[in-house]
Amino acid sequence: MGKAPVFLVIFLLAGCATTTRGPELQQAGFSRDPLESVNKPMFHFNMWLFNNVMEPATRGYKAVTPHFFRTGVSNVFNNADMPYIFLNDFLQGRVQKGMEGLSRFLVNTIFGLGGLFDVANRLDLPRQSNGFGVTLGVWGVPQGPYLVLPFYGPSSLRNLPGLALAIFASPAYYFPSTNAQWAYSGMGIVNTGYTEGGKVHMVQEAVNPYVFMRNAWEQHERFLIQGGNVSKSELLEGLELPGAASSAPAVTAPPVSVR
């Protein structure tokens, strides 16, 4: 996403902050969703985009590429995200996690041929999830209104600065050629559809997909901010599970991010 659309979304959503939260949020005790009247149409737009653009592209991608190729591409993009992740670990004062993230990045870059092979995972250096919005949360900045951004997915007012920083942390920002930037970004979108498709389907199968995604995203943010010190009951709180399922695997999976 370019810089201009992000700021446009901020201005558009700022004028819609008078919507009251739904009764289900009052009962469950979740944070307010004052922009629900804007978020819901955006949520449905993103789901339409996934069903009609992302998923067909993913099917084509899987049809013309072998599994080892797709795995390698995913590994490269995961490795490219690592500097942004371990930098935020250090900003949060989590030095050990930051060193683990840095070690993972160096191992995969050097011995994994630029991240093509996930050597670090075999050395008990698993991939982490982090962002600048989490960093702000660690230092006490409130979440603010929940947002559903076009093309991107669930976010919040606190997370918007992180989107801008992620642009500068992306390798594509430093490519000298515009065509190379578009090619890298396009491949990243296809790869995201391939790796995140199962999570999107889980959301779509929920009793109330919009509420499920919002609550799962907020719970995951709290999990990251608290450094994993969240009880199982807290993770399950407020989530409406897909179908008749009621076990943890359907809940504890990372939230969907359509980008």
Long-range contacts (C-beta under 8 A, 24 or more apart in sequence): 1-149, 1-151, 1-152, 1-163, 1-167, 1-259, 3-164, 3-167, 5-150, 6-149, 6-160, 6-163, 6-164, 9-147, 9-149, 9-150, 10-160, 12-38, 13-38, 13-145, 13-147, 17-145, 24-208, 24-211, 28-215, 28-237, 28-238, 29-237, 29-238, 30-214, 30-215, 30-218, 30-238, 31-143, 31-146, 31-218, 32-145, 32-146, 33-145, 33-146, 33-214, 34-145, 35-145, 35-146, 35-147, 38-148, 39-146, 39-147, 39-148, 39-210, 39-214, 40-148, 40-210, 42-148, 42-149, 42-150, 43-148, 43-209, 43-210, 43-213, 45-150, 46-148, 46-150, 46-151, 46-153, 46-258, 47-200, 47-204, 47-209, 49-151, 49-258, 50-193, 50-197, 50-200, 50-258, 54-189, 54-192, 54-193, 54-197, 54-258, 55-193, 55-197, 57-189, 57-190, 57-193, 58-190, 58-193, 58-194, 58-197, 61-190, 61-193, 61-194, 62-194, 70-191, 70-194, 72-116, 72-117, 73-187, 73-191, 74-191, 74-194, 74-195, 75-108, 75-112, 75-115, 75-116, 75-117, 75-118, 76-114, 76-115, 76-116, 77-115, 77-187, 77-188, 77-191, 78-115, 78-118, 78-127, 79-105, 79-108, 79-109, 79-112, 79-114, 79-115, 80-115, 80-170, 80-171, 82-108, 82-127, 83-169, 84-130, 84-131, 84-165, 84-166, 84-169, 85-128, 85-129, 85-130, 85-131, 86-128, 86-130, 87-169, 88-130, 88-131, 88-132, 88-134, 88-135, 89-128, 89-130, 91-132, 91-135, 92-130, 92-134, 92-135, 92-138, 92-139, 93-138, 94-227, 97-128, 100-125, 100-128, 101-128, 101-130, 129-224, 129-254, 130-224, 131-159, 131-162, 131-166, 131-224, 132-159, 132-161, 132-162, 132-165, 132-166, 133-158, 133-159, 133-160, 133-161, 133-162, 133-221, 134-221, 134-224, 134-225, 135-162, 136-161, 136-162, 137-221, 137-224, 137-225, 138-225, 143-218, 143-221, 146-214, 146-217, 146-218, 151-258, 151-259, 152-257, 152-258, 152-259, 153-213, 153-256, 153-257, 153-258, 153-259, 154-213, 154-214, 154-217, 154-255, 154-256, 154-257, 156-221, 189-259, 192-257, 192-258, 192-259, 196-256, 196-257, 196-258, 199-253, 199-254, 199-255, 199-256, 200-256, 200-258, 202-242, 202-250, 202-253, 202-256, 203-256, 205-242, 205-243, 206-240, 206-241, 206-242, 207-240, 207-241, 207-242, 208-240, 211-240, 212-239, 212-240, 212-241, 212-242, 213-255, 213-256, 215-239, 215-240, 216-251, 216-255, 217-255, 220-254, 220-255
